[in-house]
């Protein structure tokens, strides 16, 4: 269990008197155990991150893997604590959704890192609520407001829409690719051929675009898509439906929800190199270290990343053959076989 509180939760903890004897909903980009410190029958925790849900649900049954709040949970709620995410578009979407629920005369605490854009919350919510800064510390800010108006939101209109090669891609805010097609993703997709067959695992699927482009090249693939983010899962499912593609789409923290005995012919990924707003190579390293357990004999790992990032040494420790499939000034595509 994550006992250490991050900076946002430490700032909230300074003002924990606001939380006493309240019916609370925790919402947004929760990263630690702070919400369960105040858990009770009258406390509900909503997260769209599969790793947080699996961790916190071990100790509390009032944790929900969803961004939609159940109507019965809105009743008698008098405090919402919102953790601001790294993506401002996702924050706008989530806040507008919260204001579409029945939370009149409910207090709202918003906390987030200053460099993630949390200080724009007053401008974003100015038509819906008067919200004032309550405190700031450790490069974070805490805001307090009172919900007096109800907003309306059309969830279908929240999706962005982009078209490529007769493929329609709809993406929710905060999901990779919401603003358009990522050049790294398209670079990796340019290596797909109609010769590809068998079971394929797409790690960090986002909108599902990689798998859809692969399917467009070769329909002889059996697709499994995974992502840690529920909004990505919903986007991928919607895009598979729109483009009439069948496949398995799962919430998973890398391989955590993949059965250890399931094996794939090909694993593809355009993995993130940021955790929140911090640069990290940790996710790619974990993919390399664990993927060999889930590949069939002669199975292949293929991923794209920034051309300046080198992974030869760690790949050599896990795989017998390593190649650079393609490279330009911005990106590099690694291939590895067990």
CORNOR-V153118 format. One record per residue. N is the residue number from 1. RES is the residue in three letters. PHI is phi in whole degrees, -180 to 180 (999 if undefined). PSI is psi as a letter, one per 40 degrees, with the letter a starting at -180 (NA if undefined). D_LAST is the distance of its C-alpha to the last C-alpha in Angstrom with 2 decimals. Layout:
# CORNOR-V153118
n=N res=RES phi=PHI psi=PSI d_last=D_LAST
n=N res=RES phi=PHI psi=PSI d_last=D_LAST
This chain:
# CORNOR-V153118
n=1 res=UNK phi=999 psi=i d_last=34.19
n=2 res=UNK phi=-81 psi=g d_last=34.74
n=3 res=UNK phi=-85 psi=d d_last=38.14
n=4 res=UNK phi=-76 psi=h d_last=38.23
n=5 res=UNK phi=-89 psi=h d_last=39.85
n=6 res=UNK phi=-76 psi=i d_last=38.81
n=7 res=UNK phi=-62 psi=d d_last=41.56
n=8 res=UNK phi=-63 psi=d d_last=42.47
n=9 res=UNK phi=-70 psi=d d_last=42.95
n=10 res=UNK phi=-64 psi=d d_last=44.91
n=11 res=UNK phi=-67 psi=d d_last=47.23
n=12 res=UNK phi=-61 psi=d d_last=47.67
n=13 res=UNK phi=-62 psi=d d_last=48.37
n=14 res=UNK phi=-62 psi=d d_last=51.29
n=15 res=UNK phi=-117 psi=f d_last=52.87
n=16 res=UNK phi=-68 psi=e d_last=52.02
n=17 res=UNK phi=-63 psi=d d_last=55.69
n=18 res=UNK phi=-66 psi=d d_last=54.92
n=19 res=UNK phi=-90 psi=e d_last=52.62
n=20 res=UNK phi=-67 psi=h d_last=55.12
n=21 res=UNK phi=58 psi=f d_last=56.49
n=22 res=UNK phi=-113 psi=i d_last=54.59
n=23 res=UNK phi=-93 psi=h d_last=52.73
n=24 res=UNK phi=-111 psi=i d_last=49.57
n=25 res=UNK phi=-118 psi=h d_last=46.65
n=26 res=UNK phi=-90 psi=h d_last=43.74
n=27 res=UNK phi=-151 psi=i d_last=41.85
n=28 res=UNK phi=100 psi=a d_last=39.48
n=29 res=UNK phi=-88 psi=g d_last=36.76
n=30 res=UNK phi=-71 psi=h d_last=37.04
n=31 res=UNK phi=-128 psi=e d_last=34.72
n=32 res=UNK phi=-144 psi=a d_last=36.26
n=33 res=UNK phi=-90 psi=e d_last=38.37
n=34 res=UNK phi=-52 psi=d d_last=41.74
n=35 res=UNK phi=-58 psi=d d_last=42.47
n=36 res=UNK phi=-80 psi=e d_last=42.29
n=37 res=UNK phi=-67 psi=d d_last=44.77
n=38 res=UNK phi=-116 psi=f d_last=47.33
n=39 res=UNK phi=-73 psi=i d_last=46.07
n=40 res=UNK phi=-160 psi=a d_last=48.65
n=41 res=UNK phi=-62 psi=d d_last=49.55
n=42 res=UNK phi=-98 psi=e d_last=50.80
n=43 res=UNK phi=-114 psi=h d_last=47.67
n=44 res=UNK phi=-122 psi=i d_last=44.89
n=45 res=UNK phi=-123 psi=h d_last=41.57
n=46 res=UNK phi=-115 psi=h d_last=39.73
n=47 res=UNK phi=-139 psi=i d_last=36.29
n=48 res=UNK phi=-106 psi=e d_last=33.83
n=49 res=UNK phi=-105 psi=h d_last=30.90
n=50 res=UNK phi=-62 psi=d d_last=28.87
n=51 res=UNK phi=-66 psi=d d_last=27.99
n=52 res=UNK phi=-69 psi=d d_last=31.72
n=53 res=UNK phi=-62 psi=d d_last=32.79
n=54 res=UNK phi=-65 psi=d d_last=30.53
n=55 res=UNK phi=-72 psi=d d_last=31.69
n=56 res=UNK phi=-78 psi=d d_last=35.38
n=57 res=UNK phi=-69 psi=e d_last=35.75
n=58 res=UNK phi=-67 psi=d d_last=35.24
n=59 res=UNK phi=-116 psi=e d_last=38.68
n=60 res=UNK phi=-150 psi=h d_last=40.54
n=61 res=UNK phi=-91 psi=e d_last=41.02
n=62 res=UNK phi=-97 psi=f d_last=42.56
n=63 res=UNK phi=-115 psi=h d_last=39.33
n=64 res=UNK phi=-126 psi=h d_last=38.39
n=65 res=UNK phi=-90 psi=g d_last=35.24
n=66 res=UNK phi=-168 psi=i d_last=37.24
n=67 res=UNK phi=-102 psi=e d_last=39.12
n=68 res=UNK phi=-87 psi=h d_last=42.00
n=69 res=UNK phi=-90 psi=h d_last=44.50
n=70 res=UNK phi=-63 psi=h d_last=46.19
n=71 res=UNK phi=-57 psi=d d_last=49.90
n=72 res=UNK phi=-68 psi=d d_last=51.08
n=73 res=UNK phi=-80 psi=e d_last=49.29
n=74 res=UNK phi=-75 psi=d d_last=51.35
n=75 res=UNK phi=-66 psi=h d_last=54.55
n=76 res=UNK phi=70 psi=e d_last=56.04
n=77 res=UNK phi=-67 psi=h d_last=53.22
n=78 res=UNK phi=-123 psi=e d_last=55.06
n=79 res=UNK phi=-152 psi=h d_last=52.31
n=80 res=UNK phi=-113 psi=h d_last=49.04
n=81 res=UNK phi=-111 psi=h d_last=46.75
n=82 res=UNK phi=-111 psi=h d_last=44.42
n=83 res=UNK phi=-89 psi=h d_last=41.52
n=84 res=UNK phi=-69 psi=h d_last=41.18
n=85 res=UNK phi=-84 psi=i d_last=37.61
n=86 res=UNK phi=-74 psi=d d_last=36.27
n=87 res=UNK phi=-102 psi=h d_last=36.91
n=88 res=UNK phi=-67 psi=d d_last=40.63
n=89 res=UNK phi=-65 psi=d d_last=40.34
n=90 res=UNK phi=-66 psi=d d_last=38.67
n=91 res=UNK phi=-62 psi=d d_last=41.49
n=92 res=UNK phi=-59 psi=d d_last=44.15
n=93 res=UNK phi=-61 psi=d d_last=42.72
n=94 res=UNK phi=-67 psi=d d_last=42.49
n=95 res=UNK phi=-67 psi=d d_last=45.95
n=96 res=UNK phi=-65 psi=d d_last=47.56
n=97 res=UNK phi=-65 psi=d d_last=46.07
n=98 res=UNK phi=-57 psi=d d_last=47.50
n=99 res=UNK phi=-76 psi=e d_last=50.86
n=100 res=UNK phi=-88 psi=e d_last=50.79
n=101 res=UNK phi=-87 psi=i d_last=50.84
n=102 res=UNK phi=-85 psi=g d_last=54.06
n=103 res=UNK phi=-121 psi=f d_last=54.13
n=104 res=UNK phi=-64 psi=i d_last=57.65
n=105 res=UNK phi=62 psi=f d_last=59.23
n=106 res=UNK phi=-108 psi=h d_last=55.89
n=107 res=UNK phi=-74 psi=i d_last=54.96
n=108 res=UNK phi=-130 psi=h d_last=51.81
n=109 res=UNK phi=-108 psi=h d_last=50.01
n=110 res=UNK phi=-118 psi=h d_last=47.42
n=111 res=UNK phi=-131 psi=i d_last=45.36
n=112 res=UNK phi=-173 psi=i d_last=42.75
n=113 res=UNK phi=-73 psi=h d_last=41.70
n=114 res=UNK phi=-60 psi=d d_last=44.09
n=115 res=UNK phi=-80 psi=e d_last=41.43
n=116 res=UNK phi=-99 psi=e d_last=39.99
n=117 res=UNK phi=97 psi=e d_last=43.31
n=118 res=UNK phi=-63 psi=d d_last=44.96
n=119 res=UNK phi=-70 psi=e d_last=48.31
n=120 res=UNK phi=-84 psi=e d_last=48.51
n=121 res=UNK phi=-61 psi=d d_last=48.95
n=122 res=UNK phi=-64 psi=d d_last=52.73
n=123 res=UNK phi=-71 psi=d d_last=52.73
n=124 res=UNK phi=-63 psi=d d_last=50.27
n=125 res=UNK phi=-101 psi=e d_last=52.39
n=126 res=UNK phi=-61 psi=d d_last=55.83
n=127 res=UNK phi=-85 psi=e d_last=56.93
n=128 res=UNK phi=-115 psi=d d_last=55.88
n=129 res=UNK phi=-159 psi=i d_last=56.59
n=130 res=UNK phi=-87 psi=h d_last=58.16
n=131 res=UNK phi=-128 psi=h d_last=55.57
n=132 res=UNK phi=-121 psi=i d_last=56.31
n=133 res=UNK phi=-70 psi=h d_last=54.36
n=134 res=UNK phi=-96 psi=d d_last=54.82
n=135 res=UNK phi=-168 psi=i d_last=53.06
n=136 res=UNK phi=-148 psi=i d_last=50.48
n=137 res=UNK phi=-170 psi=i d_last=48.63
n=138 res=UNK phi=52 psi=f d_last=45.33
n=139 res=UNK phi=64 psi=f d_last=44.72
n=140 res=UNK phi=-126 psi=i d_last=45.05
n=141 res=UNK phi=-129 psi=i d_last=47.90
n=142 res=UNK phi=-125 psi=h d_last=49.36
n=143 res=UNK phi=-120 psi=i d_last=51.54
n=144 res=UNK phi=-129 psi=h d_last=53.94
n=145 res=UNK phi=-145 psi=i d_last=55.46
n=146 res=UNK phi=-135 psi=h d_last=57.11
n=147 res=UNK phi=-74 psi=h d_last=56.12
n=148 res=UNK phi=-116 psi=e d_last=59.32
n=149 res=UNK phi=-126 psi=i d_last=58.14
n=150 res=UNK phi=-106 psi=h d_last=55.87
n=151 res=UNK phi=-99 psi=i d_last=53.58
n=152 res=UNK phi=-111 psi=i d_last=52.42
n=153 res=UNK phi=-142 psi=h d_last=48.92
n=154 res=UNK phi=-105 psi=h d_last=47.44
n=155 res=UNK phi=-61 psi=d d_last=43.75
n=156 res=UNK phi=-65 psi=d d_last=43.11
n=157 res=UNK phi=-77 psi=e d_last=44.50
n=158 res=UNK phi=-74 psi=d d_last=42.17
n=159 res=UNK phi=-64 psi=h d_last=39.20
n=160 res=UNK phi=-83 psi=i d_last=38.72
n=161 res=UNK phi=-128 psi=h d_last=38.28
n=162 res=UNK phi=-135 psi=i d_last=36.48
n=163 res=UNK phi=-124 psi=h d_last=36.05
n=164 res=UNK phi=-146 psi=h d_last=33.49
n=165 res=UNK phi=51 psi=f d_last=33.26
n=166 res=UNK phi=67 psi=e d_last=35.48
n=167 res=UNK phi=-100 psi=h d_last=33.19
n=168 res=UNK phi=-99 psi=h d_last=35.11
n=169 res=UNK phi=-122 psi=h d_last=33.38
n=170 res=UNK phi=-112 psi=h d_last=35.30
n=171 res=UNK phi=-138 psi=h d_last=34.23
n=172 res=UNK phi=-79 psi=i d_last=35.90
n=173 res=UNK phi=-58 psi=i d_last=36.90
n=174 res=UNK phi=92 psi=e d_last=34.38
n=175 res=UNK phi=-87 psi=h d_last=31.39
n=176 res=UNK phi=-57 psi=h d_last=29.29
n=177 res=UNK phi=102 psi=e d_last=30.80
n=178 res=UNK phi=-60 psi=d d_last=34.24
n=179 res=UNK phi=-88 psi=e d_last=35.97
n=180 res=UNK phi=151 psi=i d_last=34.20
n=181 res=UNK phi=-77 psi=h d_last=30.98
n=182 res=UNK phi=-74 psi=h d_last=28.73
n=183 res=UNK phi=-68 psi=d d_last=28.04
n=184 res=UNK phi=-66 psi=d d_last=24.46
n=185 res=UNK phi=-62 psi=d d_last=23.78
n=186 res=UNK phi=-67 psi=d d_last=25.51
n=187 res=UNK phi=-64 psi=d d_last=23.63
n=188 res=UNK phi=-66 psi=d d_last=20.25
n=189 res=UNK phi=-63 psi=d d_last=21.98
n=190 res=UNK phi=-68 psi=e d_last=23.21
n=191 res=UNK phi=-92 psi=e d_last=19.78
n=192 res=UNK phi=-74 psi=i d_last=19.85
n=193 res=UNK phi=-134 psi=i d_last=20.95
n=194 res=UNK phi=-74 psi=e d_last=22.41
n=195 res=UNK phi=-77 psi=e d_last=19.60
n=196 res=UNK phi=-69 psi=h d_last=17.41
n=197 res=UNK phi=-140 psi=i d_last=17.59
n=198 res=UNK phi=91 psi=a d_last=16.41
n=199 res=UNK phi=-85 psi=h d_last=15.81
n=200 res=UNK phi=-124 psi=h d_last=15.46
n=201 res=UNK phi=-112 psi=h d_last=15.67
n=202 res=UNK phi=-107 psi=h d_last=17.79
n=203 res=UNK phi=-92 psi=h d_last=17.92
n=204 res=UNK phi=71 psi=f d_last=21.37
n=205 res=UNK phi=-67 psi=d d_last=22.82
n=206 res=UNK phi=59 psi=b d_last=26.30
n=207 res=UNK phi=-80 psi=e d_last=28.51
n=208 res=UNK phi=91 psi=e d_last=25.83
n=209 res=UNK phi=-60 psi=d d_last=26.28
n=210 res=UNK phi=-60 psi=d d_last=22.65
n=211 res=UNK phi=-66 psi=d d_last=22.19
n=212 res=UNK phi=-68 psi=d d_last=25.67
n=213 res=UNK phi=-67 psi=d d_last=25.09
n=214 res=UNK phi=-65 psi=d d_last=21.92
n=215 res=UNK phi=-64 psi=d d_last=24.09
n=216 res=UNK phi=-64 psi=d d_last=26.81
n=217 res=UNK phi=-77 psi=d d_last=24.66
n=218 res=UNK phi=-144 psi=h d_last=23.31
n=219 res=UNK phi=-82 psi=e d_last=24.89
n=220 res=UNK phi=-90 psi=f d_last=22.39
n=221 res=UNK phi=-119 psi=i d_last=20.16
n=222 res=UNK phi=-108 psi=h d_last=20.32
n=223 res=UNK phi=-96 psi=h d_last=20.42
n=224 res=UNK phi=-126 psi=h d_last=20.07
n=225 res=UNK phi=-116 psi=h d_last=21.29
n=226 res=UNK phi=-134 psi=i d_last=21.61
n=227 res=UNK phi=-157 psi=i d_last=23.77
n=228 res=UNK phi=-80 psi=e d_last=25.64
n=229 res=UNK phi=-105 psi=h d_last=28.88
n=230 res=UNK phi=-60 psi=d d_last=31.18
n=231 res=UNK phi=-65 psi=d d_last=32.71
n=232 res=UNK phi=-68 psi=d d_last=29.38
n=233 res=UNK phi=-60 psi=d d_last=28.92
n=234 res=UNK phi=-65 psi=d d_last=32.47
n=235 res=UNK phi=-65 psi=d d_last=32.00
n=236 res=UNK phi=-63 psi=d d_last=28.89
n=237 res=UNK phi=-62 psi=d d_last=30.73
n=238 res=UNK phi=-64 psi=d d_last=33.77
n=239 res=UNK phi=-73 psi=d d_last=31.94
n=240 res=UNK phi=-65 psi=d d_last=30.24
n=241 res=UNK phi=-67 psi=d d_last=33.74
n=242 res=UNK phi=-60 psi=d d_last=35.42
n=243 res=UNK phi=-95 psi=e d_last=33.02
n=244 res=UNK phi=56 psi=f d_last=32.98
n=245 res=UNK phi=-120 psi=i d_last=29.26
n=246 res=UNK phi=-103 psi=i d_last=27.94
n=247 res=UNK phi=176 psi=i d_last=25.04
n=248 res=UNK phi=-101 psi=h d_last=24.35
n=249 res=UNK phi=-125 psi=h d_last=25.17
n=250 res=UNK phi=-127 psi=i d_last=24.89
n=251 res=UNK phi=-79 psi=h d_last=25.96
n=252 res=UNK phi=-162 psi=i d_last=23.25
n=253 res=UNK phi=-91 psi=g d_last=22.61
n=254 res=UNK phi=52 psi=b d_last=18.97
n=255 res=UNK phi=-94 psi=e d_last=17.45
n=256 res=UNK phi=-61 psi=d d_last=20.73
n=257 res=UNK phi=-109 psi=e d_last=21.99
n=258 res=UNK phi=-103 psi=h d_last=18.89
n=259 res=UNK phi=-64 psi=h d_last=19.04
n=260 res=UNK phi=-61 psi=d d_last=16.47
n=261 res=UNK phi=-92 psi=e d_last=16.19
n=262 res=UNK phi=-83 psi=h d_last=15.65
n=263 res=UNK phi=-123 psi=i d_last=12.36
n=264 res=UNK phi=-126 psi=i d_last=11.79
n=265 res=UNK phi=-80 psi=d d_last=10.79
n=266 res=UNK phi=-147 psi=h d_last=11.09
n=267 res=UNK phi=-117 psi=h d_last=11.88
n=268 res=UNK phi=-120 psi=i d_last=14.57
n=269 res=UNK phi=-166 psi=i d_last=16.85
n=270 res=UNK phi=-114 psi=g d_last=19.78
n=271 res=UNK phi=-75 psi=i d_last=19.84
n=272 res=UNK phi=-70 psi=i d_last=23.16
n=273 res=UNK phi=-116 psi=e d_last=23.98
n=274 res=UNK phi=-134 psi=i d_last=27.14
n=275 res=UNK phi=-116 psi=h d_last=28.01
n=276 res=UNK phi=70 psi=b d_last=31.54
n=277 res=UNK phi=-110 psi=e d_last=32.95
n=278 res=UNK phi=-94 psi=h d_last=31.11
n=279 res=UNK phi=-68 psi=h d_last=28.31
n=280 res=UNK phi=-154 psi=i d_last=25.11
n=281 res=UNK phi=-103 psi=e d_last=21.50
n=282 res=UNK phi=-60 psi=d d_last=20.92
n=283 res=UNK phi=-67 psi=d d_last=19.65
n=284 res=UNK phi=-64 psi=d d_last=16.92
n=285 res=UNK phi=-61 psi=d d_last=15.89
n=286 res=UNK phi=-66 psi=d d_last=15.87
n=287 res=UNK phi=-62 psi=d d_last=13.73
n=288 res=UNK phi=-63 psi=d d_last=11.02
n=289 res=UNK phi=-67 psi=d d_last=11.57
n=290 res=UNK phi=-98 psi=d d_last=11.78
n=291 res=UNK phi=-64 psi=d d_last=9.62
n=292 res=UNK phi=-63 psi=d d_last=6.51
n=293 res=UNK phi=-71 psi=e d_last=9.46
n=294 res=UNK phi=-114 psi=e d_last=10.36
n=295 res=UNK phi=-103 psi=i d_last=7.66
n=296 res=UNK phi=-71 psi=i d_last=8.30
n=297 res=UNK phi=-53 psi=h d_last=6.68
n=298 res=UNK phi=68 psi=e d_last=5.79
n=299 res=UNK phi=-71 psi=i d_last=6.30
n=300 res=UNK phi=-121 psi=h d_last=7.09
n=301 res=UNK phi=-104 psi=h d_last=8.64
n=302 res=UNK phi=-136 psi=h d_last=11.94
n=303 res=UNK phi=-142 psi=i d_last=14.78
n=304 res=UNK phi=-115 psi=i d_last=18.13
n=305 res=UNK phi=-154 psi=a d_last=20.19
n=306 res=UNK phi=-64 psi=i d_last=23.18
n=307 res=UNK phi=-63 psi=d d_last=22.96
n=308 res=UNK phi=-82 psi=e d_last=24.29
n=309 res=UNK phi=-93 psi=h d_last=21.47
n=310 res=UNK phi=-106 psi=h d_last=18.98
n=311 res=UNK phi=-131 psi=e d_last=15.56
n=312 res=UNK phi=-60 psi=d d_last=14.11
n=313 res=UNK phi=-63 psi=d d_last=14.77
n=314 res=UNK phi=-72 psi=d d_last=13.18
n=315 res=UNK phi=-65 psi=d d_last=9.97
n=316 res=UNK phi=-62 psi=d d_last=9.97
n=317 res=UNK phi=-74 psi=e d_last=10.41
n=318 res=UNK phi=-114 psi=d d_last=7.30
n=319 res=UNK phi=-125 psi=i d_last=4.61
n=320 res=UNK phi=-86 psi=d d_last=5.34
n=321 res=UNK phi=-128 psi=h d_last=6.86
n=322 res=UNK phi=-131 psi=h d_last=9.12
n=323 res=UNK phi=-137 psi=i d_last=12.19
n=324 res=UNK phi=-97 psi=h d_last=15.32
n=325 res=UNK phi=-74 psi=d d_last=16.05
n=326 res=UNK phi=-160 psi=i d_last=19.55
n=327 res=UNK phi=-152 psi=i d_last=21.91
n=328 res=UNK phi=-138 psi=a d_last=25.58
n=329 res=UNK phi=-65 psi=d d_last=28.00
n=330 res=UNK phi=-104 psi=d d_last=26.93
n=331 res=UNK phi=-133 psi=i d_last=23.26
n=332 res=UNK phi=-136 psi=h d_last=19.87
n=333 res=UNK phi=-112 psi=h d_last=16.86
n=334 res=UNK phi=-95 psi=i d_last=13.41
n=335 res=UNK phi=-120 psi=i d_last=10.44
n=336 res=UNK phi=-147 psi=i d_last=6.83
n=337 res=UNK phi=-123 psi=i d_last=3.80
n=338 res=UNK phi=-82 psi=NA d_last=0.00
